[in-house]
Amino acid sequence: MSRVYNFSAGPAVLPEEVLLEAAEEMLDYKGSGMSVMEMSHRSKVYDSIIKQAEADLRELMNIPDNYKVLFLQGGASQQFAMIPMNLMKNKKAAYIVTGQWAKKAYQEAQIYGEAVKVASSEDETFSYIPDCSDLEIPEDADYVYICENNTIYGTKYKTLPNTKGHTLVADVSSCFLSEPVDVTKYGVIYGGVQKNIGPAGVVIVIIREDLITEDTLPGTPTMLKYKTHADADSLYNTPPAYGIYVCGKVFQWLKKMGGLEAMKQHNEEKAKILYDFLDESKMFKGTVRKEDRSLMNIPFVTGDKELDAKFVKEAEAAGFVNLKGHRTVGGMRASIYNAMPKEGVEKLVAFMKKFEEEN
Ligand SMILES: *Cc1c(COP(=O)(O)O)cnc(C)c1O
């Protein structure tokens, strides 16, 4: 067996321990005589899997009792519609557009009501987070929407926007569980798990109870109402059962690693190794304003397309894969999620140094 260092933005690297455990339990989950893939989501044994996963997530994130945790499908992209369908009582919401995912959410919301773009960083290819301390947010906006960590562009909010009393809704797909969060500052926190938590197919929504109502936009399908899933503890229909099981294993792994405070420290150390090198290198440059740098996704360029391509190719041959940047930024991007070991980043930087010397 030979494993590579996988810098994919998502689906992405998972902890090896978790994969090994899942492999061990593949044919016979804890004496049940079957795989988790094969069991009824209404069985006792599965019930303990999903309940334990929720309990561990609640513990990790310190989620207050007045928030529901939902395990849903449809990816983060389906939330772009579910959020306005469920939350746009006044048919108006404020969007801060800091990248392609925020822009997609903003465009989707326009189908359902008035989405007001209150700030954007599109003028400089989303390479920074705009000042959100005093935005003009419409009085009657139902919520303020952000994408907290911008996977493609490598920026992250270091302070949350001043919502002026409005409900904050955040897409945290690519920074989920990377550091502690104060859940009480948000109305809704959601993310696709395939970036930093588990396999594709699960999206986790953490939502304050008062936002879960029958009063959704006319025509909202049963499956797209938060209430449907909240009332049924995420078992209204068949949930993405195996994916939730793997997420549960990752939650256990995170607890063993020391929780989110420890993850934050670990992630800061890892990111610093790469950022310090980018700051001193004459060949490689980071593309993001320093104070807005993400700990998870680190885009960089050489400034020469052919050299970029050469680097990506040689890196891959050396076992550092999925380093090609997003087509809208070009260059390279190293996604260094929770499960990327520090050693992977150290070795990547050593490889970059060698490449710089040789080219
Ligand atoms: C990947 C990503 C999405 C899209 O996720 P899907 O699950 O593919 O719909 C949305 N937002 C962010 C921040 C992402 O990184």
The ligand as an ORCA input file, in Angstrom:
! r2SCAN-3c Opt
* xyz 0 1
  C     -17.242     22.788     -1.865
  C     -18.008     23.928     -1.326
  C     -19.375     24.102     -1.592
  C     -20.144     23.179     -2.494
  O     -20.342     21.960     -1.867
  P     -21.243     20.813     -2.519
  O     -21.369     19.873     -1.363
  O     -20.481     20.260     -3.666
  O     -22.530     21.391     -2.928
  C     -20.020     25.168     -1.019
  N     -19.382     26.029     -0.221
  C     -18.068     25.896      0.061
  C     -17.407     26.884      0.956
  C     -17.345     24.847     -0.482
  O     -16.041     24.729     -0.199
*
